[in-house]
Amino acid sequence: MAGSIAASAFYPGPPAPPAPNRGLGERPDNLDVRGITAAKPAPSSSAAVRAGGRTRAYAAVPKVNGGGKSALADGEHEPLSSSAAAQAPRTFYNQLPDWSMLLAAITTIFLAAEKQWTLIDWKPKRPDMLVDTFGFGRIIHDGFMFRQNFSIRSYEIGADRTASIETLMNHLQETALNHVKSAGLLGDGFGSTPEMSKRNLFWVVSQMQAVVERYPCWGDTVEVNTWVGPHGKNGMRRDWHIRDSMTGQTVLKATSKWVMMNKLTRKLARIPDEVRTEIEPYFFQHSSIEDEDSRKLPKLPEHERATSAKYVRTGLTPRWADLDINQHVNNVKYIGWILESAPISILENHELAGMVLDYKRECGRDNVLESHTTVYTDCTDESGETTLHCEHLLRLESGPIIVKARTTWRPKGTKRQETVSLSW
């Protein structure tokens, strides 16, 4: 296209026919009320050929005029006759091509080339732009670990202008599923392997512990690393380590234990040998949390101590959006329900520093729950800051316990020691 434009600049077609000769003061017939000459239909090919010989006769040739009038004015009022035009000299200026068309063609070519080169050699101006562009993640560390980056969105932050604990827990769950998918082990279920899908089995979390060192803000990018390992004879362990992708500082560390459940009977099941053969090549013997909280969780909030206070929230019901693909409430939703009974004074003045969750049974769509929180004050901080820990129970109104939990809280604004980044 650009080549044809450039060629046409050197070999122009037949020029336009000359304007008709008019007397001084006369205006063209096709001049409208705005003073703009309207375009007339193009002449036929035969007319163009006949007019071709006379076209150049009307090209104004500069004249020397000693009377003070411009040559252009003389050319307008005294056009050359056909015989005089035939004898007009062919100057170098008359033979030059239309350079404006050639320049436009060259500019078009260069702009197109520059655009293509920009798309090929594009690099972000900031190192934190487009980190893990589409969020798919990748397997690293000799195939034992999965890494994925997340950008903290505006709808994922809370009143403190930082990401909520539910946001971080959702990132843990997302990377766990993407790890299974990237390894080629994703079957029909929610994180189930092909052999598990054949036997109607799926994973359920039985225990979870998380330690939060800092909460990211809107626009921050966090890097989530996850891996799996064995836990007993019929369980699996999954660990996570979240850190700031720019500074490498630790955001959260978490570990969890998983067991299998039969989708039809809703009972726990042993790990079949075929499933163990699928997952054992990915086991990595490493724990993200060395000092795990193994203290027993309460049966019921029955403590009567001067340093304790009880809070209850009733009438909690799951929505349709709270159910996952396995038709029970997602485990992250339980965290929100647990904190529903925490007093607002704690939420306003403290931030969640850690939690331990013990999942006892699943919750269905038609269940109604109540949340219990018992608050304890402990002045163990060297600076004299009052620290808190709470014990929680989430149970059905009919009595059975769904989740037991323990949370620890630190005053907002407390400066924490930054954890050295890992070498992964």
Contacts in CASP RR format, 6 or more apart in sequence:
PFRMAT RR
TARGET T0000
AUTHOR 0000-0000-0000
METHOD contacts of the structure
MODEL  1
MAGSIAASAFYPGPPAPPAPNRGLGERPDNLDVRGITAAKPAPSSSAAVR
AGGRTRAYAAVPKVNGGGKSALADGEHEPLSSSAAAQAPRTFYNQLPDWS
MLLAAITTIFLAAEKQWTLIDWKPKRPDMLVDTFGFGRIIHDGFMFRQNF
SIRSYEIGADRTASIETLMNHLQETALNHVKSAGLLGDGFGSTPEMSKRN
LFWVVSQMQAVVERYPCWGDTVEVNTWVGPHGKNGMRRDWHIRDSMTGQT
VLKATSKWVMMNKLTRKLARIPDEVRTEIEPYFFQHSSIEDEDSRKLPKL
PEHERATSAKYVRTGLTPRWADLDINQHVNNVKYIGWILESAPISILENH
ELAGMVLDYKRECGRDNVLESHTTVYTDCTDESGETTLHCEHLLRLESGP
IIVKARTTWRPKGTKRQETVSLSW
2 105 0 8 1.000
2 108 0 8 1.000
2 109 0 8 1.000
2 112 0 8 1.000
3 105 0 8 1.000
5 101 0 8 1.000
5 104 0 8 1.000
5 105 0 8 1.000
5 108 0 8 1.000
6 102 0 8 1.000
6 105 0 8 1.000
6 106 0 8 1.000
8 101 0 8 1.000
9 97 0 8 1.000
9 98 0 8 1.000
9 99 0 8 1.000
9 101 0 8 1.000
9 102 0 8 1.000
9 105 0 8 1.000
10 97 0 8 1.000
10 102 0 8 1.000
11 97 0 8 1.000
12 97 0 8 1.000
12 98 0 8 1.000
14 48 0 8 1.000
14 49 0 8 1.000
14 52 0 8 1.000
14 55 0 8 1.000
15 52 0 8 1.000
15 55 0 8 1.000
15 56 0 8 1.000
16 55 0 8 1.000
17 43 0 8 1.000
17 47 0 8 1.000
17 48 0 8 1.000
17 51 0 8 1.000
17 52 0 8 1.000
17 55 0 8 1.000
18 51 0 8 1.000
18 54 0 8 1.000
18 55 0 8 1.000
18 57 0 8 1.000
18 58 0 8 1.000
18 79 0 8 1.000
19 28 0 8 1.000
19 58 0 8 1.000
21 79 0 8 1.000
22 28 0 8 1.000
23 77 0 8 1.000
24 77 0 8 1.000
28 37 0 8 1.000
30 37 0 8 1.000
30 38 0 8 1.000
30 40 0 8 1.000
31 37 0 8 1.000
31 38 0 8 1.000
32 38 0 8 1.000
42 48 0 8 1.000
43 51 0 8 1.000
54 82 0 8 1.000
54 85 0 8 1.000
56 85 0 8 1.000
56 88 0 8 1.000
56 94 0 8 1.000
57 79 0 8 1.000
57 80 0 8 1.000
57 81 0 8 1.000
57 82 0 8 1.000
57 84 0 8 1.000
57 85 0 8 1.000
57 86 0 8 1.000
57 88 0 8 1.000
58 79 0 8 1.000
58 80 0 8 1.000
58 85 0 8 1.000
59 88 0 8 1.000
59 94 0 8 1.000
60 71 0 8 1.000
60 72 0 8 1.000
60 75 0 8 1.000
60 76 0 8 1.000
61 80 0 8 1.000
61 88 0 8 1.000
61 89 0 8 1.000
61 91 0 8 1.000
62 71 0 8 1.000
63 71 0 8 1.000
63 74 0 8 1.000
63 75 0 8 1.000
64 71 0 8 1.000
65 71 0 8 1.000
65 74 0 8 1.000
80 88 0 8 1.000
124 130 0 8 1.000
127 246 0 8 1.000
128 221 0 8 1.000
128 245 0 8 1.000
128 246 0 8 1.000
131 149 0 8 1.000
131 151 0 8 1.000
131 221 0 8 1.000
131 245 0 8 1.000
132 138 0 8 1.000
132 148 0 8 1.000
132 149 0 8 1.000
135 148 0 8 1.000
135 149 0 8 1.000
135 150 0 8 1.000
136 148 0 8 1.000
136 178 0 8 1.000
136 182 0 8 1.000
137 146 0 8 1.000
137 147 0 8 1.000
137 148 0 8 1.000
137 149 0 8 1.000
137 178 0 8 1.000
137 182 0 8 1.000
138 146 0 8 1.000
138 147 0 8 1.000
138 148 0 8 1.000
138 182 0 8 1.000
139 145 0 8 1.000
139 146 0 8 1.000
139 147 0 8 1.000
139 179 0 8 1.000
139 182 0 8 1.000
139 183 0 8 1.000
140 146 0 8 1.000
140 147 0 8 1.000
140 225 0 8 1.000
140 424 0 8 1.000
141 227 0 8 1.000
141 284 0 8 1.000
141 424 0 8 1.000
143 282 0 8 1.000
144 227 0 8 1.000
144 282 0 8 1.000
144 283 0 8 1.000
144 284 0 8 1.000
145 225 0 8 1.000
145 226 0 8 1.000
145 227 0 8 1.000
145 284 0 8 1.000
145 424 0 8 1.000
146 175 0 8 1.000
146 178 0 8 1.000
146 179 0 8 1.000
146 182 0 8 1.000
146 183 0 8 1.000
146 225 0 8 1.000
146 226 0 8 1.000
146 227 0 8 1.000
147 223 0 8 1.000
147 224 0 8 1.000
147 225 0 8 1.000
147 424 0 8 1.000
148 174 0 8 1.000
148 175 0 8 1.000
148 178 0 8 1.000
148 223 0 8 1.000
148 224 0 8 1.000
149 221 0 8 1.000
149 222 0 8 1.000
149 223 0 8 1.000
149 224 0 8 1.000
149 245 0 8 1.000
150 171 0 8 1.000
150 174 0 8 1.000
150 221 0 8 1.000
150 222 0 8 1.000
150 224 0 8 1.000
151 219 0 8 1.000
151 220 0 8 1.000
151 221 0 8 1.000
152 163 0 8 1.000
152 167 0 8 1.000
152 216 0 8 1.000
152 217 0 8 1.000
152 218 0 8 1.000
152 219 0 8 1.000
152 220 0 8 1.000
152 221 0 8 1.000
152 222 0 8 1.000
153 218 0 8 1.000
153 219 0 8 1.000
154 218 0 8 1.000
156 163 0 8 1.000
156 164 0 8 1.000
156 167 0 8 1.000
156 218 0 8 1.000
157 163 0 8 1.000
157 164 0 8 1.000
157 167 0 8 1.000
157 217 0 8 1.000
157 218 0 8 1.000
158 164 0 8 1.000
160 215 0 8 1.000
160 351 0 8 1.000
160 412 0 8 1.000
161 217 0 8 1.000
161 218 0 8 1.000
162 215 0 8 1.000
162 216 0 8 1.000
162 217 0 8 1.000
163 215 0 8 1.000
163 216 0 8 1.000
163 217 0 8 1.000
163 220 0 8 1.000
165 210 0 8 1.000
165 212 0 8 1.000
165 335 0 8 1.000
165 352 0 8 1.000
165 355 0 8 1.000
166 332 0 8 1.000
166 335 0 8 1.000
166 336 0 8 1.000
168 210 0 8 1.000
168 212 0 8 1.000
168 215 0 8 1.000
168 242 0 8 1.000
168 251 0 8 1.000
168 252 0 8 1.000
169 210 0 8 1.000
169 332 0 8 1.000
169 335 0 8 1.000
170 332 0 8 1.000
171 222 0 8 1.000
171 224 0 8 1.000
171 242 0 8 1.000
172 224 0 8 1.000
172 226 0 8 1.000
172 240 0 8 1.000
172 242 0 8 1.000
172 254 0 8 1.000
173 330 0 8 1.000
173 331 0 8 1.000
173 332 0 8 1.000
175 224 0 8 1.000
175 226 0 8 1.000
175 240 0 8 1.000
176 191 0 8 1.000
176 226 0 8 1.000
176 238 0 8 1.000
177 186 0 8 1.000
177 190 0 8 1.000
177 191 0 8 1.000
179 226 0 8 1.000
179 227 0 8 1.000
179 228 0 8 1.000
180 186 0 8 1.000
180 191 0 8 1.000
180 193 0 8 1.000
183 282 0 8 1.000
185 193 0 8 1.000
185 194 0 8 1.000
185 278 0 8 1.000
185 279 0 8 1.000
186 192 0 8 1.000
186 193 0 8 1.000
187 193 0 8 1.000
187 194 0 8 1.000
187 196 0 8 1.000
187 197 0 8 1.000
188 197 0 8 1.000
189 196 0 8 1.000
189 197 0 8 1.000
189 202 0 8 1.000
189 325 0 8 1.000
189 326 0 8 1.000
190 202 0 8 1.000
190 203 0 8 1.000
190 324 0 8 1.000
190 325 0 8 1.000
190 326 0 8 1.000
191 202 0 8 1.000
191 203 0 8 1.000
192 201 0 8 1.000
192 202 0 8 1.000
192 203 0 8 1.000
193 275 0 8 1.000
193 278 0 8 1.000
193 279 0 8 1.000
194 278 0 8 1.000
195 272 0 8 1.000
195 274 0 8 1.000
195 275 0 8 1.000
195 277 0 8 1.000
195 278 0 8 1.000
196 202 0 8 1.000
196 203 0 8 1.000
196 260 0 8 1.000
196 275 0 8 1.000
199 262 0 8 1.000
199 272 0 8 1.000
199 275 0 8 1.000
200 262 0 8 1.000
200 263 0 8 1.000
200 264 0 8 1.000
201 260 0 8 1.000
201 261 0 8 1.000
201 262 0 8 1.000
201 263 0 8 1.000
201 269 0 8 1.000
201 272 0 8 1.000
201 275 0 8 1.000
202 260 0 8 1.000
202 261 0 8 1.000
202 263 0 8 1.000
202 326 0 8 1.000
203 236 0 8 1.000
203 258 0 8 1.000
203 259 0 8 1.000
203 260 0 8 1.000
203 261 0 8 1.000
204 258 0 8 1.000
204 259 0 8 1.000
204 260 0 8 1.000
204 261 0 8 1.000
204 359 0 8 1.000
204 362 0 8 1.000
205 256 0 8 1.000
205 257 0 8 1.000
205 258 0 8 1.000
205 331 0 8 1.000
205 359 0 8 1.000
206 257 0 8 1.000
206 258 0 8 1.000
206 259 0 8 1.000
206 358 0 8 1.000
206 359 0 8 1.000
207 256 0 8 1.000
207 257 0 8 1.000
207 356 0 8 1.000
207 357 0 8 1.000
207 358 0 8 1.000
207 359 0 8 1.000
208 254 0 8 1.000
208 255 0 8 1.000
208 256 0 8 1.000
208 257 0 8 1.000
208 331 0 8 1.000
208 355 0 8 1.000
208 356 0 8 1.000
208 357 0 8 1.000
208 359 0 8 1.000
209 254 0 8 1.000
209 255 0 8 1.000
209 256 0 8 1.000
209 289 0 8 1.000
209 292 0 8 1.000
209 293 0 8 1.000
209 354 0 8 1.000
209 355 0 8 1.000
209 356 0 8 1.000
209 357 0 8 1.000
210 252 0 8 1.000
210 253 0 8 1.000
210 254 0 8 1.000
210 354 0 8 1.000
210 355 0 8 1.000
211 252 0 8 1.000
211 253 0 8 1.000
211 254 0 8 1.000
211 289 0 8 1.000
211 353 0 8 1.000
211 354 0 8 1.000
212 251 0 8 1.000
212 252 0 8 1.000
212 351 0 8 1.000
212 352 0 8 1.000
212 353 0 8 1.000
212 354 0 8 1.000
213 249 0 8 1.000
213 250 0 8 1.000
213 251 0 8 1.000
213 252 0 8 1.000
213 253 0 8 1.000
213 416 0 8 1.000
213 418 0 8 1.000
213 419 0 8 1.000
214 249 0 8 1.000
214 250 0 8 1.000
214 251 0 8 1.000
214 416 0 8 1.000
215 251 0 8 1.000
215 351 0 8 1.000
216 222 0 8 1.000
216 244 0 8 1.000
216 251 0 8 1.000
220 244 0 8 1.000
220 246 0 8 1.000
221 244 0 8 1.000
221 245 0 8 1.000
221 246 0 8 1.000
222 242 0 8 1.000
222 243 0 8 1.000
222 244 0 8 1.000
222 245 0 8 1.000
222 251 0 8 1.000
223 242 0 8 1.000
223 243 0 8 1.000
223 244 0 8 1.000
223 245 0 8 1.000
223 248 0 8 1.000
224 240 0 8 1.000
224 241 0 8 1.000
224 242 0 8 1.000
225 240 0 8 1.000
225 241 0 8 1.000
225 242 0 8 1.000
225 243 0 8 1.000
225 422 0 8 1.000
225 424 0 8 1.000
226 238 0 8 1.000
226 239 0 8 1.000
226 240 0 8 1.000
226 241 0 8 1.000
227 238 0 8 1.000
227 239 0 8 1.000
227 282 0 8 1.000
227 284 0 8 1.000
227 286 0 8 1.000
228 236 0 8 1.000
228 237 0 8 1.000
228 238 0 8 1.000
228 239 0 8 1.000
228 279 0 8 1.000
228 282 0 8 1.000
228 283 0 8 1.000
228 284 0 8 1.000
229 236 0 8 1.000
229 237 0 8 1.000
229 238 0 8 1.000
229 239 0 8 1.000
229 282 0 8 1.000
229 283 0 8 1.000
229 284 0 8 1.000
229 285 0 8 1.000
230 236 0 8 1.000
230 237 0 8 1.000
230 280 0 8 1.000
230 283 0 8 1.000
231 237 0 8 1.000
231 257 0 8 1.000
231 258 0 8 1.000
233 270 0 8 1.000
233 271 0 8 1.000
234 259 0 8 1.000
234 260 0 8 1.000
234 270 0 8 1.000
234 271 0 8 1.000
235 257 0 8 1.000
235 258 0 8 1.000
235 259 0 8 1.000
235 260 0 8 1.000
235 271 0 8 1.000
236 257 0 8 1.000
236 258 0 8 1.000
236 259 0 8 1.000
236 271 0 8 1.000
236 279 0 8 1.000
237 255 0 8 1.000
237 256 0 8 1.000
237 257 0 8 1.000
237 258 0 8 1.000
238 255 0 8 1.000
238 256 0 8 1.000
238 258 0 8 1.000
239 253 0 8 1.000
239 254 0 8 1.000
239 255 0 8 1.000
239 256 0 8 1.000
239 286 0 8 1.000
239 287 0 8 1.000
239 288 0 8 1.000
239 289 0 8 1.000
240 252 0 8 1.000
240 253 0 8 1.000
240 254 0 8 1.000
240 255 0 8 1.000
240 288 0 8 1.000
241 250 0 8 1.000
241 252 0 8 1.000
241 253 0 8 1.000
241 288 0 8 1.000
241 422 0 8 1.000
242 250 0 8 1.000
242 251 0 8 1.000
242 252 0 8 1.000
242 253 0 8 1.000
242 254 0 8 1.000
243 249 0 8 1.000
243 250 0 8 1.000
243 251 0 8 1.000
243 421 0 8 1.000
243 422 0 8 1.000
244 251 0 8 1.000
247 421 0 8 1.000
248 421 0 8 1.000
249 418 0 8 1.000
249 419 0 8 1.000
249 421 0 8 1.000
250 418 0 8 1.000
250 419 0 8 1.000
250 421 0 8 1.000
253 288 0 8 1.000
253 289 0 8 1.000
254 288 0 8 1.000
254 289 0 8 1.000
255 287 0 8 1.000
255 288 0 8 1.000
255 289 0 8 1.000
255 292 0 8 1.000
259 268 0 8 1.000
260 268 0 8 1.000
260 269 0 8 1.000
260 270 0 8 1.000
260 271 0 8 1.000
260 275 0 8 1.000
261 267 0 8 1.000
261 268 0 8 1.000
261 269 0 8 1.000
261 362 0 8 1.000
262 268 0 8 1.000
262 269 0 8 1.000
263 326 0 8 1.000
266 362 0 8 1.000
293 356 0 8 1.000
293 406 0 8 1.000
295 356 0 8 1.000
295 406 0 8 1.000
297 356 0 8 1.000
297 358 0 8 1.000
297 391 0 8 1.000
297 404 0 8 1.000
297 405 0 8 1.000
297 406 0 8 1.000
298 374 0 8 1.000
298 391 0 8 1.000
298 393 0 8 1.000
298 404 0 8 1.000
299 401 0 8 1.000
300 372 0 8 1.000
300 393 0 8 1.000
301 310 0 8 1.000
301 372 0 8 1.000
301 373 0 8 1.000
301 374 0 8 1.000
301 391 0 8 1.000
301 393 0 8 1.000
303 374 0 8 1.000
303 391 0 8 1.000
305 376 0 8 1.000
307 376 0 8 1.000
307 377 0 8 1.000
307 378 0 8 1.000
308 374 0 8 1.000
308 375 0 8 1.000
308 376 0 8 1.000
309 343 0 8 1.000
309 374 0 8 1.000
309 375 0 8 1.000
310 372 0 8 1.000
310 373 0 8 1.000
310 374 0 8 1.000
310 375 0 8 1.000
311 341 0 8 1.000
311 342 0 8 1.000
311 343 0 8 1.000
311 372 0 8 1.000
311 373 0 8 1.000
311 374 0 8 1.000
311 375 0 8 1.000
312 341 0 8 1.000
312 370 0 8 1.000
312 371 0 8 1.000
312 372 0 8 1.000
312 373 0 8 1.000
313 340 0 8 1.000
313 341 0 8 1.000
313 370 0 8 1.000
313 371 0 8 1.000
314 370 0 8 1.000
314 371 0 8 1.000
314 397 0 8 1.000
315 368 0 8 1.000
315 369 0 8 1.000
315 370 0 8 1.000
315 397 0 8 1.000
316 337 0 8 1.000
316 340 0 8 1.000
316 368 0 8 1.000
316 369 0 8 1.000
316 370 0 8 1.000
316 371 0 8 1.000
317 367 0 8 1.000
317 368 0 8 1.000
317 369 0 8 1.000
318 329 0 8 1.000
318 333 0 8 1.000
318 363 0 8 1.000
318 364 0 8 1.000
318 365 0 8 1.000
318 367 0 8 1.000
320 365 0 8 1.000
322 329 0 8 1.000
322 330 0 8 1.000
322 333 0 8 1.000
323 329 0 8 1.000
323 330 0 8 1.000
323 364 0 8 1.000
323 365 0 8 1.000
324 330 0 8 1.000
327 364 0 8 1.000
327 365 0 8 1.000
328 362 0 8 1.000
328 363 0 8 1.000
328 364 0 8 1.000
329 362 0 8 1.000
329 363 0 8 1.000
329 364 0 8 1.000
331 357 0 8 1.000
331 359 0 8 1.000
334 357 0 8 1.000
334 359 0 8 1.000
334 363 0 8 1.000
334 394 0 8 1.000
334 402 0 8 1.000
334 403 0 8 1.000
335 355 0 8 1.000
335 357 0 8 1.000
337 369 0 8 1.000
337 371 0 8 1.000
337 394 0 8 1.000
338 357 0 8 1.000
338 371 0 8 1.000
338 373 0 8 1.000
338 392 0 8 1.000
338 394 0 8 1.000
338 403 0 8 1.000
338 405 0 8 1.000
338 407 0 8 1.000
339 347 0 8 1.000
340 371 0 8 1.000
341 371 0 8 1.000
341 372 0 8 1.000
341 373 0 8 1.000
341 392 0 8 1.000
342 373 0 8 1.000
342 375 0 8 1.000
342 390 0 8 1.000
342 392 0 8 1.000
342 407 0 8 1.000
343 373 0 8 1.000
343 375 0 8 1.000
346 375 0 8 1.000
346 388 0 8 1.000
346 390 0 8 1.000
346 409 0 8 1.000
349 411 0 8 1.000
349 412 0 8 1.000
350 388 0 8 1.000
350 409 0 8 1.000
350 410 0 8 1.000
350 411 0 8 1.000
350 412 0 8 1.000
351 409 0 8 1.000
351 410 0 8 1.000
351 412 0 8 1.000
351 413 0 8 1.000
352 407 0 8 1.000
352 408 0 8 1.000
352 409 0 8 1.000
353 408 0 8 1.000
353 409 0 8 1.000
353 410 0 8 1.000
354 407 0 8 1.000
354 408 0 8 1.000
355 405 0 8 1.000
355 406 0 8 1.000
355 407 0 8 1.000
355 408 0 8 1.000
356 405 0 8 1.000
356 406 0 8 1.000
357 403 0 8 1.000
357 404 0 8 1.000
357 405 0 8 1.000
358 403 0 8 1.000
358 404 0 8 1.000
358 405 0 8 1.000
359 402 0 8 1.000
359 403 0 8 1.000
360 400 0 8 1.000
360 401 0 8 1.000
360 402 0 8 1.000
360 403 0 8 1.000
360 404 0 8 1.000
361 400 0 8 1.000
361 401 0 8 1.000
361 402 0 8 1.000
362 402 0 8 1.000
363 369 0 8 1.000
363 396 0 8 1.000
363 402 0 8 1.000
367 396 0 8 1.000
368 396 0 8 1.000
368 397 0 8 1.000
369 394 0 8 1.000
369 395 0 8 1.000
369 396 0 8 1.000
369 397 0 8 1.000
369 402 0 8 1.000
370 394 0 8 1.000
370 395 0 8 1.000
370 396 0 8 1.000
370 397 0 8 1.000
371 392 0 8 1.000
371 393 0 8 1.000
371 394 0 8 1.000
372 392 0 8 1.000
372 393 0 8 1.000
372 394 0 8 1.000
372 395 0 8 1.000
373 390 0 8 1.000
373 391 0 8 1.000
373 392 0 8 1.000
374 390 0 8 1.000
374 391 0 8 1.000
374 392 0 8 1.000
375 388 0 8 1.000
375 390 0 8 1.000
376 388 0 8 1.000
376 389 0 8 1.000
376 390 0 8 1.000
376 391 0 8 1.000
377 386 0 8 1.000
377 387 0 8 1.000
377 388 0 8 1.000
378 386 0 8 1.000
378 387 0 8 1.000
378 388 0 8 1.000
378 389 0 8 1.000
379 386 0 8 1.000
379 387 0 8 1.000
380 387 0 8 1.000
381 387 0 8 1.000
385 410 0 8 1.000
385 411 0 8 1.000
385 414 0 8 1.000
386 411 0 8 1.000
387 408 0 8 1.000
387 409 0 8 1.000
387 410 0 8 1.000
387 411 0 8 1.000
388 408 0 8 1.000
388 409 0 8 1.000
389 406 0 8 1.000
389 407 0 8 1.000
389 408 0 8 1.000
389 409 0 8 1.000
390 406 0 8 1.000
390 407 0 8 1.000
390 409 0 8 1.000
391 404 0 8 1.000
391 405 0 8 1.000
391 406 0 8 1.000
392 403 0 8 1.000
392 404 0 8 1.000
392 405 0 8 1.000
392 406 0 8 1.000
392 407 0 8 1.000
393 401 0 8 1.000
393 403 0 8 1.000
393 404 0 8 1.000
393 405 0 8 1.000
394 401 0 8 1.000
394 402 0 8 1.000
394 403 0 8 1.000
394 404 0 8 1.000
394 405 0 8 1.000
395 401 0 8 1.000
395 402 0 8 1.000
396 402 0 8 1.000
410 416 0 8 1.000
END
